[in-house]
Amino acid sequence: MGTIDGLPPLREVIAAHDLVAKKQLGQNFLLDLNLTAKIARCAGDLSSADVLEVGPGPGGLTRGLLAEGARHVVAVEKDPRAIPALMEIAAACPGRLTVLQGDALELDVMAHLTGPVKVVANLPYNVGTELLIRWLTPAQWPPFWQSLTLMFQKEVAERIVAKPRSDHYGRLALLAQWRADPKIVMHLPPEAFTPAPKVHSAVVHLTRLEAPRYPADEKVLSRITAMAFNQRRKMLRSSLKALGPDLEDRLLAAGIAPTARAEEIGLEQFCTLARSYA
């Protein structure tokens, strides 16, 4: 939809507000507004949704979301240095941007959001996975969000979409694919960021399912998958032996060979096994 008129280039904003990226905050800024607009478009139609953004920094993605027609953006920023830059964007888009200073792991943002809600963020590397797990494990399902469009280190993105018998397959893949449809929609090289990180990045788009893909108790499923993948090189009859003396019978009933390893077992089989212990 274009850019927001009257706002200076991001490099000028960073210089004006002394926004040198801080490693301890996991900051790597995207300054190319063409790229931030492309990420915003990965989230689909934003015109009838509120958008939650975490870690906007100087506001490159924030501008992209607003330029692509987001109804309302709630931007949560921990770094107080970035707040004046974000308030300049808010002034240029009256009523469409709410800026909250604080830690996204601690703030209650729901009072500022009206559904439907999409989460779109270039997440700080140091909290990205923890935030994703929180969004995938609310007290009640379906959650407050319709979709998540999130930037991760490439390796984390591959863990989210991984399939059985692949190097990246593990608990994160099971959790994400149990309750959502995740797919990698964009790759970014280190040089797209300032400063350039040592790793490549990828954007993952997750569309929530209205109910989990297969029925299972979340706590039981989490316990079983934790036991299985914490000793992923061991056979399941060994890694899961603490579940009880009838383990092998339950594994066979779930269609799982007791000699199989965690990385060979699909989501449906894990859910079947979890139901037998629930």
VEXMITOR-121461 format. One record per residue (C-alpha): z, x, y; residue in three letters; residue number from 1. Coordinates in Angstrom, 3 decimals, padded with zeros to 6 digits. Layout:
VEXMITOR-121461
<<Z X Y> 'Ala' NUM>
...
This chain:
VEXMITOR-121461
<<000.000 000.000 000.000> 'Met' 1>
<<000.059 003.041 002.264> 'Gly' 2>
<<002.787 004.883 004.156> 'Thr' 3>
<<005.506 003.869 006.583> 'Ile' 4>
<<004.278 004.548 010.099> 'Asp' 5>
<<006.346 006.579 012.523> 'Gly' 6>
<<008.302 008.674 010.025> 'Leu' 7>
<<007.899 012.468 010.091> 'Pro' 8>
<<006.761 014.541 007.100> 'Pro' 9>
<<009.515 015.240 004.600> 'Leu' 10>
<<009.497 018.983 005.257> 'Arg' 11>
<<010.354 018.229 008.911> 'Glu' 12>
<<013.107 015.843 007.794> 'Val' 13>
<<014.631 018.504 005.519> 'Ile' 14>
<<014.527 021.085 008.320> 'Ala' 15>
<<015.964 018.695 010.908> 'Ala' 16>
<<018.923 017.707 008.729> 'His' 17>
<<019.413 021.099 007.024> 'Asp' 18>
<<018.812 019.528 003.618> 'Leu' 19>
<<018.543 022.631 001.483> 'Val' 20>
<<018.696 021.419 -002.143> 'Ala' 21>
<<022.038 022.104 -003.812> 'Lys' 22>
<<021.989 023.216 -007.432> 'Lys' 23>
<<025.483 021.820 -008.085> 'Gln' 24>
<<024.199 018.362 -007.153> 'Leu' 25>
<<021.190 018.687 -009.466> 'Gly' 26>
<<018.836 018.360 -006.497> 'Gln' 27>
<<015.084 019.021 -006.727> 'Asn' 28>
<<013.165 017.207 -003.994> 'Phe' 29>
<<009.723 015.612 -004.361> 'Leu' 30>
<<007.945 016.050 -001.044> 'Leu' 31>
<<004.442 014.833 -001.909> 'Asp' 32>
<<004.334 011.193 -000.781> 'Leu' 33>
<<001.254 010.592 -002.936> 'Asn' 34>
<<003.340 011.509 -005.995> 'Leu' 35>
<<006.317 009.392 -004.959> 'Thr' 36>
<<004.036 006.402 -004.403> 'Ala' 37>
<<002.535 006.961 -007.868> 'Lys' 38>
<<006.033 006.941 -009.414> 'Ile' 39>
<<006.821 003.721 -007.543> 'Ala' 40>
<<003.667 002.126 -008.973> 'Arg' 41>
<<004.810 003.056 -012.503> 'Cys' 42>
<<007.568 000.460 -012.061> 'Ala' 43>
<<005.027 -002.352 -011.686> 'Gly' 44>
<<005.067 -005.109 -009.056> 'Asp' 45>
<<008.064 -004.558 -006.769> 'Leu' 46>
<<007.370 -007.345 -004.275> 'Ser' 47>
<<009.682 -009.847 -005.947> 'Ser' 48>
<<012.418 -007.428 -007.056> 'Ala' 49>
<<015.345 -005.504 -005.670> 'Asp' 50>
<<015.188 -001.814 -006.543> 'Val' 51>
<<018.165 000.435 -007.269> 'Leu' 52>
<<017.477 004.099 -006.501> 'Glu' 53>
<<019.944 006.870 -007.388> 'Val' 54>
<<019.784 010.274 -005.734> 'Gly' 55>
<<017.140 009.637 -003.048> 'Pro' 56>
<<017.802 012.909 -001.199> 'Gly' 57>
<<015.608 013.028 001.907> 'Pro' 58>
<<013.924 009.783 000.858> 'Gly' 59>
<<010.516 010.665 -000.564> 'Gly' 60>
<<010.691 008.153 -003.410> 'Leu' 61>
<<012.501 005.694 -001.122> 'Thr' 62>
<<009.488 005.718 001.175> 'Arg' 63>
<<007.190 005.271 -001.818> 'Gly' 64>
<<009.134 002.234 -003.044> 'Leu' 65>
<<009.093 000.592 000.396> 'Leu' 66>
<<005.430 001.426 001.001> 'Ala' 67>
<<004.564 -000.106 -002.380> 'Glu' 68>
<<006.150 -003.369 -001.294> 'Gly' 69>
<<009.677 -003.368 -002.747> 'Ala' 70>
<<011.522 -006.471 -001.571> 'Arg' 71>
<<014.757 -004.544 -001.013> 'His' 72>
<<015.885 -001.041 -001.975> 'Val' 73>
<<019.516 -000.053 -002.530> 'Val' 74>
<<019.715 003.748 -002.380> 'Ala' 75>
<<022.856 005.484 -003.672> 'Val' 76>
<<023.283 009.036 -002.383> 'Glu' 77>
<<026.230 011.351 -003.060> 'Lys' 78>
<<025.241 014.058 -000.550> 'Asp' 79>
<<026.445 013.120 002.970> 'Pro' 80>
<<023.831 015.441 004.499> 'Arg' 81>
<<021.055 013.077 003.376> 'Ala' 82>
<<022.509 009.894 004.849> 'Ile' 83>
<<021.104 010.339 008.417> 'Pro' 84>
<<017.587 010.914 007.012> 'Ala' 85>
<<017.869 007.785 004.869> 'Leu' 86>
<<019.160 005.758 007.819> 'Met' 87>
<<016.002 006.722 009.741> 'Glu' 88>
<<013.960 005.108 006.947> 'Ile' 89>
<<016.224 002.034 007.070> 'Ala' 90>
<<015.608 001.743 010.814> 'Ala' 91>
<<011.845 001.854 010.212> 'Ala' 92>
<<012.100 -000.940 007.602> 'Cys' 93>
<<014.608 -003.448 008.992> 'Pro' 94>
<<016.442 -005.419 006.322> 'Gly' 95>
<<014.699 -003.741 003.379> 'Arg' 96>
<<016.853 -000.645 002.727> 'Leu' 97>
<<020.592 -000.468 002.085> 'Thr' 98>
<<022.038 003.057 001.932> 'Val' 99>
<<025.297 003.601 000.032> 'Leu' 100>
<<027.066 006.941 000.105> 'Gln' 101>
<<028.966 007.750 -003.073> 'Gly' 102>
<<028.785 008.713 -006.727> 'Asp' 103>
<<026.499 006.445 -008.769> 'Ala' 104>
<<028.848 006.920 -011.735> 'Leu' 105>
<<031.684 005.329 -009.741> 'Glu' 106>
<<030.157 002.895 -007.229> 'Leu' 107>
<<029.841 -000.834 -007.938> 'Asp' 108>
<<026.377 -001.624 -006.581> 'Val' 109>
<<026.028 -005.153 -007.904> 'Met' 110>
<<027.275 -006.800 -004.699> 'Ala' 111>
<<024.264 -005.307 -002.903> 'His' 112>
<<021.599 -006.385 -005.410> 'Leu' 113>
<<019.873 -009.714 -006.006> 'Thr' 114>
<<017.976 -010.183 -009.255> 'Gly' 115>
<<015.532 -009.453 -010.638> 'Pro' 116>
<<016.425 -005.753 -010.383> 'Val' 117>
<<014.382 -002.689 -011.266> 'Lys' 118>
<<015.906 000.788 -011.337> 'Val' 119>
<<013.583 003.536 -010.087> 'Val' 120>
<<014.954 007.027 -009.573> 'Ala' 121>
<<014.283 010.742 -009.590> 'Asn' 122>
<<017.675 011.236 -011.208> 'Leu' 123>
<<019.749 014.345 -010.506> 'Pro' 124>
<<019.412 016.427 -013.672> 'Tyr' 125>
<<023.179 016.757 -014.100> 'Asn' 126>
<<023.866 012.998 -014.446> 'Val' 127>
<<020.550 011.572 -015.656> 'Gly' 128>
<<021.364 011.147 -019.344> 'Thr' 129>
<<024.853 009.773 -018.653> 'Glu' 130>
<<023.468 007.141 -016.278> 'Leu' 131>
<<020.787 006.127 -018.786> 'Leu' 132>
<<023.384 005.652 -021.539> 'Ile' 133>
<<025.532 003.533 -019.211> 'Arg' 134>
<<022.568 001.335 -018.330> 'Trp' 135>
<<021.757 000.912 -022.034> 'Leu' 136>
<<025.347 000.076 -023.071> 'Thr' 137>
<<026.715 -002.608 -020.729> 'Pro' 138>
<<029.472 -004.971 -021.813> 'Ala' 139>
<<026.924 -007.775 -022.123> 'Gln' 140>
<<023.229 -007.828 -022.959> 'Trp' 141>
<<020.725 -008.457 -021.400> 'Pro' 142>
<<021.779 -006.132 -018.551> 'Pro' 143>
<<021.377 -006.514 -014.784> 'Phe' 144>
<<018.079 -004.583 -014.823> 'Trp' 145>
<<014.615 -005.661 -015.945> 'Gln' 146>
<<013.238 -002.149 -016.226> 'Ser' 147>
<<014.169 001.491 -015.689> 'Leu' 148>
<<011.629 003.968 -014.305> 'Thr' 149>
<<013.371 007.316 -014.371> 'Leu' 150>
<<012.578 010.990 -013.930> 'Met' 151>
<<014.038 013.378 -016.495> 'Phe' 152>
<<013.543 016.892 -017.704> 'Gln' 153>
<<010.574 016.719 -020.069> 'Lys' 154>
<<012.744 017.528 -023.096> 'Glu' 155>
<<015.094 014.611 -022.344> 'Val' 156>
<<012.113 012.276 -021.868> 'Ala' 157>
<<010.774 013.329 -025.274> 'Glu' 158>
<<014.176 012.622 -026.841> 'Arg' 159>
<<014.089 009.061 -025.455> 'Ile' 160>
<<010.702 008.179 -026.998> 'Val' 161>
<<010.965 010.305 -030.184> 'Ala' 162>
<<010.129 008.924 -033.627> 'Lys' 163>
<<011.728 009.794 -036.995> 'Pro' 164>
<<010.844 013.150 -038.552> 'Arg' 165>
<<010.210 014.730 -035.156> 'Ser' 166>
<<012.173 017.565 -033.536> 'Asp' 167>
<<013.442 015.421 -030.634> 'His' 168>
<<014.539 012.410 -032.707> 'Tyr' 169>
<<018.233 011.596 -032.450> 'Gly' 170>
<<020.872 009.239 -031.083> 'Arg' 171>
<<019.268 008.912 -027.648> 'Leu' 172>
<<015.987 007.704 -029.191> 'Ala' 173>
<<017.839 005.175 -031.337> 'Leu' 174>
<<019.877 003.849 -028.428> 'Leu' 175>
<<016.883 003.534 -026.093> 'Ala' 176>
<<014.559 001.992 -028.669> 'Gln' 177>
<<017.177 -000.430 -030.014> 'Trp' 178>
<<017.396 -002.302 -026.716> 'Arg' 179>
<<014.252 -001.349 -024.787> 'Ala' 180>
<<010.604 -000.344 -025.008> 'Asp' 181>
<<010.456 003.216 -023.630> 'Pro' 182>
<<007.299 005.162 -022.864> 'Lys' 183>
<<006.452 008.318 -020.922> 'Ile' 184>
<<004.193 007.277 -018.038> 'Val' 185>
<<003.841 010.489 -016.024> 'Met' 186>
<<004.297 014.265 -016.312> 'His' 187>
<<005.141 016.569 -013.399> 'Leu' 188>
<<004.975 020.379 -013.299> 'Pro' 189>
<<007.808 022.450 -011.762> 'Pro' 190>
<<005.756 023.216 -008.654> 'Glu' 191>
<<005.762 019.513 -007.694> 'Ala' 192>
<<009.397 019.963 -006.626> 'Phe' 193>
<<011.264 021.865 -003.942> 'Thr' 194>
<<012.859 024.045 -005.171> 'Pro' 195>
<<010.790 024.326 -008.353> 'Ala' 196>
<<013.012 023.863 -011.426> 'Pro' 197>
<<012.601 026.045 -014.508> 'Lys' 198>
<<011.476 023.044 -016.597> 'Val' 199>
<<008.718 020.467 -016.600> 'His' 200>
<<009.618 016.853 -015.810> 'Ser' 201>
<<008.463 013.428 -016.985> 'Ala' 202>
<<008.860 009.839 -015.876> 'Val' 203>
<<010.014 007.362 -018.529> 'Val' 204>
<<009.545 003.616 -018.085> 'His' 205>
<<011.895 001.434 -020.159> 'Leu' 206>
<<011.388 -002.328 -020.339> 'Thr' 207>
<<014.462 -004.129 -021.587> 'Arg' 208>
<<014.381 -006.374 -024.629> 'Leu' 209>
<<016.105 -009.734 -024.227> 'Glu' 210>
<<018.002 -009.017 -027.461> 'Ala' 211>
<<018.357 -005.795 -029.475> 'Pro' 212>
<<015.363 -005.039 -031.678> 'Arg' 213>
<<017.473 -005.468 -034.850> 'Tyr' 214>
<<020.917 -007.110 -035.100> 'Pro' 215>
<<023.854 -004.704 -035.352> 'Ala' 216>
<<027.300 -004.179 -033.876> 'Asp' 217>
<<026.938 -001.581 -031.123> 'Glu' 218>
<<030.203 000.248 -031.881> 'Lys' 219>
<<029.503 000.427 -035.630> 'Val' 220>
<<025.928 001.574 -035.058> 'Leu' 221>
<<027.106 004.188 -032.571> 'Ser' 222>
<<029.739 005.522 -034.981> 'Arg' 223>
<<027.323 005.779 -037.905> 'Ile' 224>
<<024.563 007.465 -035.906> 'Thr' 225>
<<027.068 009.883 -034.329> 'Ala' 226>
<<028.329 010.915 -037.780> 'Met' 227>
<<024.785 011.238 -039.124> 'Ala' 228>
<<023.308 013.263 -036.260> 'Phe' 229>
<<026.349 015.449 -035.635> 'Asn' 230>
<<025.523 016.987 -039.024> 'Gln' 231>
<<021.796 016.282 -038.974> 'Arg' 232>
<<020.928 019.025 -041.494> 'Arg' 233>
<<023.214 017.529 -044.138> 'Lys' 234>
<<022.302 014.766 -046.569> 'Met' 235>
<<023.652 011.375 -045.516> 'Leu' 236>
<<025.867 011.108 -048.589> 'Arg' 237>
<<027.668 014.138 -047.171> 'Ser' 238>
<<027.564 013.506 -043.404> 'Ser' 239>
<<028.658 009.861 -043.829> 'Leu' 240>
<<031.165 010.343 -046.650> 'Lys' 241>
<<034.070 009.321 -044.381> 'Ala' 242>
<<032.683 005.762 -044.428> 'Leu' 243>
<<034.157 005.236 -047.885> 'Gly' 244>
<<033.668 005.610 -051.635> 'Pro' 245>
<<030.936 002.940 -051.848> 'Asp' 246>
<<028.712 004.764 -049.359> 'Leu' 247>
<<025.885 005.529 -051.802> 'Glu' 248>
<<025.655 001.887 -052.891> 'Asp' 249>
<<025.468 000.757 -049.267> 'Arg' 250>
<<022.831 003.375 -048.457> 'Leu' 251>
<<020.678 002.240 -051.372> 'Leu' 252>
<<021.132 -001.410 -050.381> 'Ala' 253>
<<019.876 -000.507 -046.899> 'Ala' 254>
<<016.804 001.165 -048.394> 'Gly' 255>
<<018.089 004.667 -047.626> 'Ile' 256>
<<018.089 007.495 -050.144> 'Ala' 257>
<<021.567 009.129 -050.223> 'Pro' 258>
<<019.816 012.517 -050.203> 'Thr' 259>
<<017.942 011.726 -046.966> 'Ala' 260>
<<018.886 013.325 -043.659> 'Arg' 261>
<<019.497 011.538 -040.366> 'Ala' 262>
<<016.194 012.608 -038.810> 'Glu' 263>
<<014.279 010.835 -041.597> 'Glu' 264>
<<015.870 007.418 -041.068> 'Ile' 265>
<<014.379 004.776 -038.800> 'Gly' 266>
<<016.175 002.429 -036.419> 'Leu' 267>
<<015.838 -000.625 -038.666> 'Glu' 268>
<<017.505 001.145 -041.602> 'Gln' 269>
<<020.376 002.390 -039.439> 'Phe' 270>
<<020.908 -001.171 -038.172> 'Cys' 271>
<<020.873 -002.531 -041.744> 'Thr' 272>
<<023.503 000.018 -042.736> 'Leu' 273>
<<025.605 -000.799 -039.658> 'Ala' 274>
<<025.554 -004.514 -040.523> 'Arg' 275>
<<026.897 -003.762 -044.000> 'Ser' 276>
<<029.964 -002.092 -042.431> 'Tyr' 277>
<<030.469 -004.723 -039.724> 'Ala' 278>
